[in-house]
Amino acid sequence: MNPTRKVPVAAALTALLATVTLAATDTEFWPLHVIDNTSRGADGVKLGDLNNDGLLDLTVGWEEGGVTRVYLHPSPKSATNPWPAATIGKTPKAEDAVFADVNGDGRLDIIASCEGNEQTLYLHLAPAKNDLLHPDRWTQSPLPGSKNMTRWMFVTPATLDFGQDNRKVLIAGSKDPNGTIGYWEIPKKPGDEWTWRPLSDAGWIMSIIPRDMDGDGDTDIYYNDRKGNLRGAWWLENPGSADHRWNKRLIGGQQTELLFSTLSDLDGDGLEDVLATAKDNRIIWWRRLNASGLAWEQREVEYPENAGTAKAVAVGDIDQDGRLDLVVDCEHAIPPKEGVFWYRQSADRPFENWKALPLSGPKGVKFDRIELIDIDRDGDLDVLTCEESHEVEGKRIGLGVIWYENPFGR
């Protein structure tokens, strides 16, 4: 382990850098299961129980294929096979798709975020339960006012509480030109006007997480910005009124390029921390020091030498030992480098002594955000993600929407 080093970020006290090597023999590669590989450029799988059967379904935007799809969980026993799916809309340069009820009918709809030259948020209104796999029963339309505003990257649904005034919104972020983060107020009645409320300029938004960051009982917004003068990990403080200005609070990371983030109480002290991957192949853990959201201690762990470059991180108890572990994936994982692996947390608590362990093996080059869920209902956390650059028969078509089966529940 390298010595402690100082990192010049706001409200950060120290940074502990741990160096790890990806072990080659501690466990076998996890079984890989393909949910869908029939289009190109799968980005950002999101979860929601679309048909109310108690099993989490999926939606994915396919950036290069130019479509958005839904996937119904077939059952734990059938989950290792391709899932029933439907293409619900044409969405060129789709970077993200997410579930939310946008018309108040009690059913989850889907919002797709398109960047490139498309620069539009698309609404996909869901049909009745029995028609979910019939593409022509879904209704697609641009979110009014979103077209040609900016290159939309991500949308996260939330309820923002302003005293007694609770508003259902879609928090949305984009990248330059006209990079921004703000929220669309979902109309209370179908046909009413959508209202856009910008909160901050941005360079390239990567993660948006609604959370009470200062313990005052209302919903703030955590986000991280990847590029430009405004890059870093931030949170926007809910002012208590829709008419007041949201103050920006810096956590750190202005001197590096941050990719995906997650929030988790990694050290079990009762305070939720921030973790983010950094482009220069590290995981940054901002340990919260108190409930105010204004005091953070920065620690770091490097990616192993035989892994690709940093992309996403997720937190969960992978080996069922009662301690939270990390699952991390990569871009540029050119074989024999590994694209998905996990860090086992040691008994002497996090970032003091991490062990990196294999998961995916060398198959897969460019992965995306990670979800940890028990897909096959065997009691452990499986790894759900997308991969878009693996070469098959001389073509970079990608592995598609995939999951890795956790072996610890066997």
C-alpha positions in Angstrom: 0.0 0.0 0.0 1.3 3.4 -0.9 1.6 6.2 1.8 -1.2 8.6 2.5 -1.2 11.6 0.2 -3.0 14.9 0.3 -5.6 15.8 -2.3 -6.6 19.4 -2.8 -10.4 19.2 -2.8 -13.0 21.2 -0.9 -13.9 19.8 2.5 -11.6 16.8 2.0 -9.1 16.1 4.7 -6.9 13.2 3.6 -6.6 10.7 0.8 -5.5 7.1 1.4 -4.3 5.4 -1.8 -4.4 1.6 -1.8 -2.8 -0.3 -4.7 -4.2 -3.7 -5.6 -3.5 -6.5 -8.1 -6.3 -8.5 -9.7 -6.0 -12.0 -8.3 -6.1 -14.7 -10.9 -7.0 -17.8 -9.0 -9.3 -16.9 -6.0 -12.5 -17.7 -7.9 -13.6 -18.8 -11.3 -15.1 -16.3 -13.8 -18.8 -15.8 -13.1 -21.3 -17.4 -15.6 -22.4 -14.8 -18.3 -26.0 -14.7 -19.4 -27.2 -12.7 -22.4 -30.6 -10.9 -22.1 -30.4 -9.3 -25.6 -27.7 -8.9 -28.2 -29.8 -8.2 -31.2 -29.0 -4.5 -31.6 -25.9 -2.3 -31.1 -24.7 0.1 -28.5 -26.6 -0.9 -25.4 -26.4 1.9 -22.8 -27.4 2.2 -19.2 -29.8 -0.5 -18.1 -32.5 0.6 -15.6 -35.0 -1.3 -13.5 -38.7 -1.2 -12.8 -41.6 -3.6 -12.2 -43.5 -2.9 -15.5 -46.1 -5.6 -15.2 -46.5 -5.7 -11.4 -45.5 -9.3 -10.9 -42.9 -8.6 -8.2 -39.9 -9.2 -10.6 -37.8 -6.3 -11.8 -38.0 -5.6 -15.6 -35.6 -3.6 -17.6 -35.4 -0.8 -20.1 -32.4 0.0 -22.3 -31.6 2.6 -24.9 -29.5 1.3 -27.8 -27.3 4.2 -28.9 -26.0 2.9 -32.2 -29.1 0.8 -33.0 -31.3 3.9 -32.4 -34.0 2.2 -30.5 -35.4 1.8 -26.9 -36.5 -1.5 -25.6 -38.2 -3.1 -22.7 -37.5 -6.5 -21.2 -39.9 -8.5 -19.0 -38.3 -10.7 -16.4 -39.3 -14.2 -17.5 -38.9 -15.9 -14.0 -35.9 -16.8 -11.9 -35.6 -20.3 -13.6 -35.8 -18.8 -17.1 -33.6 -15.7 -16.5 -30.5 -17.3 -18.0 -32.2 -17.3 -21.4 -32.9 -14.2 -23.6 -35.7 -12.2 -22.1 -39.1 -11.4 -23.7 -38.6 -8.0 -25.3 -40.2 -5.3 -27.3 -38.9 -2.3 -29.2 -41.1 0.6 -28.0 -39.6 3.5 -30.1 -37.0 4.8 -32.4 -34.6 6.9 -30.4 -31.4 7.9 -32.4 -28.3 8.3 -30.2 -30.2 7.1 -27.1 -27.9 7.4 -24.1 -30.3 6.4 -21.4 -33.8 5.1 -20.7 -35.7 5.1 -17.4 -39.1 4.1 -15.9 -41.5 6.7 -14.5 -45.3 7.3 -14.6 -45.6 10.5 -16.5 -49.4 10.5 -17.2 -50.7 9.5 -13.9 -52.4 6.3 -14.9 -50.5 4.2 -12.4 -48.4 2.4 -15.0 -44.7 2.9 -15.5 -43.8 4.7 -18.7 -40.4 5.2 -20.2 -38.3 8.3 -20.9 -35.4 8.0 -23.3 -32.5 10.6 -23.4 -31.0 11.3 -26.8 -27.8 13.1 -27.4 -25.8 13.7 -30.7 -27.8 15.6 -33.2 -31.1 14.2 -32.0 -31.1 16.2 -28.7 -34.5 15.2 -27.5 -36.2 13.5 -24.6 -38.8 10.9 -25.8 -41.8 9.8 -23.7 -43.1 6.3 -24.3 -46.5 5.8 -22.7 -47.2 2.2 -21.6 -50.2 0.2 -22.8 -52.2 -2.2 -20.6 -50.4 -5.0 -18.9 -51.2 -7.6 -21.5 -50.0 -5.4 -24.4 -46.5 -4.6 -23.0 -44.7 -6.7 -25.6 -46.7 -5.3 -28.5 -44.6 -2.4 -29.9 -47.5 -0.7 -31.7 -49.4 -0.3 -28.4 -46.8 2.0 -27.0 -47.2 5.7 -27.7 -44.0 7.7 -28.4 -43.7 11.5 -28.5 -41.1 14.1 -27.7 -41.2 15.7 -24.3 -42.6 19.1 -25.2 -39.8 21.7 -25.1 -36.9 19.3 -24.9 -36.1 19.1 -28.6 -32.8 20.8 -29.7 -32.2 22.2 -26.2 -29.0 20.2 -25.5 -27.5 16.7 -25.7 -29.6 14.9 -23.2 -27.7 12.2 -21.2 -29.7 11.1 -18.2 -33.1 11.4 -16.5 -34.0 10.4 -13.0 -37.6 10.6 -11.7 -38.1 12.1 -8.2 -40.6 13.8 -5.9 -39.3 17.1 -4.7 -40.8 18.3 -1.5 -41.2 22.1 -1.0 -42.8 22.3 2.4 -46.4 21.1 1.8 -45.9 21.4 -2.0 -44.7 18.1 -3.4 -44.0 17.9 -7.1 -43.3 14.9 -9.3 -40.4 15.7 -11.6 -37.9 14.3 -14.0 -34.4 15.5 -13.1 -32.5 15.7 -16.3 -28.8 16.3 -17.2 -27.0 16.8 -20.4 -23.6 17.7 -21.9 -22.3 20.6 -24.0 -23.4 22.4 -26.0 -25.7 24.1 -23.6 -24.9 21.5 -20.9 -27.3 21.7 -18.0 -28.9 20.0 -15.0 -32.5 20.8 -13.9 -35.9 19.3 -13.7 -39.1 19.0 -15.8 -42.2 19.2 -13.7 -44.6 16.3 -14.7 -48.0 17.8 -15.5 -50.6 17.0 -12.9 -53.1 16.3 -15.7 -52.3 14.8 -19.1 -52.2 17.6 -21.7 -51.1 20.3 -19.2 -47.8 22.1 -20.0 -44.4 20.7 -19.1 -42.2 23.2 -17.2 -38.4 23.2 -17.3 -36.5 24.6 -14.3 -32.8 24.8 -14.9 -30.6 24.5 -11.7 -27.0 24.8 -13.0 -24.9 24.9 -16.1 -22.9 21.7 -16.7 -20.2 20.2 -19.0 -21.2 16.5 -19.1 -23.5 15.0 -16.5 -22.8 11.4 -15.6 -24.9 10.5 -12.5 -28.0 12.1 -10.9 -29.2 10.8 -7.5 -32.1 12.4 -5.5 -31.2 12.2 -1.8 -31.5 14.2 1.4 -27.9 15.3 1.5 -28.1 17.5 4.6 -30.5 15.7 6.9 -33.2 18.4 6.9 -35.9 16.1 5.6 -36.3 17.2 2.0 -34.9 15.9 -1.2 -31.7 17.4 -2.6 -29.9 16.3 -5.8 -26.5 14.7 -5.9 -24.8 14.7 -9.3 -21.4 14.5 -10.9 -20.1 16.5 -13.8 -17.4 15.0 -16.0 -16.0 17.8 -18.1 -15.2 21.5 -18.2 -14.8 24.2 -15.5 -17.8 22.9 -13.5 -16.7 19.3 -13.2 -16.7 17.5 -9.9 -19.0 15.8 -7.4 -21.7 18.2 -6.3 -25.1 18.4 -4.5 -27.8 20.9 -5.0 -29.5 22.0 -1.8 -33.3 22.0 -1.9 -34.3 25.6 -0.9 -37.7 24.6 0.5 -39.6 26.5 -2.3 -39.9 26.0 -6.0 -39.3 29.7 -6.5 -36.0 30.0 -4.7 -32.5 29.3 -5.9 -30.8 26.0 -5.2 -27.3 26.4 -3.7 -24.5 24.2 -5.1 -22.3 22.3 -2.6 -19.0 20.8 -3.7 -17.9 17.4 -2.4 -14.7 17.1 -4.5 -13.2 15.9 -7.8 -12.6 19.2 -9.6 -9.1 18.1 -10.6 -10.1 14.8 -12.2 -12.6 13.4 -14.7 -15.3 11.5 -12.9 -17.5 8.9 -14.5 -20.3 7.1 -12.7 -21.2 7.6 -9.0 -23.1 5.8 -6.3 -24.1 6.6 -2.7 -23.7 4.1 0.1 -22.7 3.9 3.7 -19.6 2.0 2.9 -18.0 1.9 6.4 -21.3 1.3 8.3 -21.1 4.4 10.5 -24.7 5.5 9.7 -23.7 8.2 7.3 -24.1 7.7 3.5 -20.9 8.2 1.5 -20.1 9.0 -2.1 -18.1 6.8 -4.4 -17.1 7.6 -8.0 -14.8 6.2 -10.6 -12.2 8.5 -12.0 -10.9 8.4 -15.6 -7.3 7.9 -14.4 -8.2 4.5 -13.1 -9.1 5.0 -9.5 -12.2 4.7 -7.3 -12.7 7.8 -5.1 -14.5 7.3 -1.8 -15.7 10.5 -0.2 -16.4 9.4 3.4 -19.1 11.6 5.0 -17.9 13.1 8.3 -21.2 14.4 9.6 -24.8 14.8 8.5 -24.4 18.3 7.1 -23.1 17.2 3.7 -20.4 19.8 4.0 -17.5 17.7 5.5 -15.9 14.9 3.6 -12.7 12.8 3.8 -11.3 11.5 0.5 -9.8 8.1 0.1 -8.8 6.2 -3.1 -8.1 2.8 -4.5 -6.4 2.1 -7.8 -7.7 -0.2 -10.5 -5.6 -3.3 -11.0 -3.0 -3.2 -13.7 -4.6 -6.0 -15.8 -8.0 -4.3 -15.9 -9.4 -1.8 -18.4 -10.0 1.9 -17.7 -12.5 3.1 -15.1 -16.2 3.3 -15.8 -18.7 2.4 -13.1 -18.9 1.3 -9.4 -21.6 -0.4 -7.4 -21.8 -1.4 -3.7 -23.2 -4.6 -2.2 -22.3 -7.6 -0.1 -21.1 -9.9 -2.9 -19.7 -12.8 -0.8 -22.4 -12.7 1.9 -19.9 -12.1 4.7 -21.8 -9.2 6.2 -19.4 -6.5 4.7 -20.1 -4.3 1.7 -17.9 -5.0 -1.3 -17.4 -3.1 -4.6 -18.2 -4.2 -8.2 -16.4 -2.2 -10.8 -16.3 -2.2 -14.6 -14.3 -0.7 -17.4 -13.9 0.7 -20.8 -10.9 -0.2 -23.1 -10.7 -3.7 -21.6 -8.9 -5.1 -24.6 -8.3 -8.8 -24.0 -6.6 -10.2 -22.1 -7.5 -7.3 -19.8 -10.6 -7.8 -17.6 -13.7 -5.6 -17.9 -15.6 -6.4 -14.8 -14.2 -7.3 -11.4 -14.9 -6.9 -7.7 -13.2 -5.8 -4.5 -13.7 -7.8 -1.3 -13.8 -5.6 1.7 -11.4 -6.7 4.5 -12.4 -7.3 8.1 -10.4 -4.2 9.1 -12.8 -1.9 7.2 -12.7 -0.3 3.8 -9.9 1.1 1.7 -7.2 -0.2 4.1 -6.8 -3.6 2.5 -8.9 -4.4 -0.6 -8.5 -7.5 -2.7 -9.5 -7.3 -6.4 -11.0 -10.5 -7.7 -12.0 -11.7 -11.2 -15.6 -11.7 -12.4 -16.1 -11.3 -16.2 -12.8 -12.7 -17.6 -11.4 -11.1 -20.8 -14.7 -11.1 -22.8 -16.0 -7.6 -23.1 -14.4 -4.2 -23.9 -16.7 -1.3 -23.0 -19.1 -1.7 -20.2 -21.6 0.7 -18.7 -23.4 1.4 -15.4 -24.0 -1.5 -13.0 -27.1 -2.8 -11.1 -26.7 -5.3 -8.3 -29.9 -7.4 -7.9 -30.7 -11.0 -7.2 -31.9 -11.9 -10.7 -32.3 -15.7 -10.2 -33.6 -15.4 -6.6 -30.9 -17.6 -5.1 -30.1 -15.2 -2.3 -27.1 -13.4 -3.6 -26.5 -10.2 -5.7 -25.9 -10.8 -9.4 -24.3 -8.2 -11.7 -26.5 -6.5 -14.4 -24.8 -4.3 -17.0 -24.4 -3.6 -20.7 -21.4 -4.0 -23.1 -21.2 -2.4 -26.5 -17.8 -3.0 -28.1 -17.0 -6.7 -27.9 -15.9 -8.1 -31.2 -18.0 -10.9 -32.7 -17.0 -12.4 -36.0 -14.9 -9.4 -36.9 -17.6 -6.8 -36.0 -17.8 -4.7 -32.8 -21.4 -5.4 -32.0 -21.0 -5.9 -28.3 -22.2 -8.4 -25.8 -25.4 -6.4 -25.3 -27.6 -6.5 -22.2 -26.0 -9.1 -19.9 -25.8 -10.3 -16.4 -23.2 -12.3 -14.4 -24.4 -15.0 -12.1 -23.0 -14.7 -8.6 -21.6 -18.1 -7.5 -21.8 -17.5 -3.8 -25.5 -18.4 -3.5 -25.0 -21.9 -4.9 
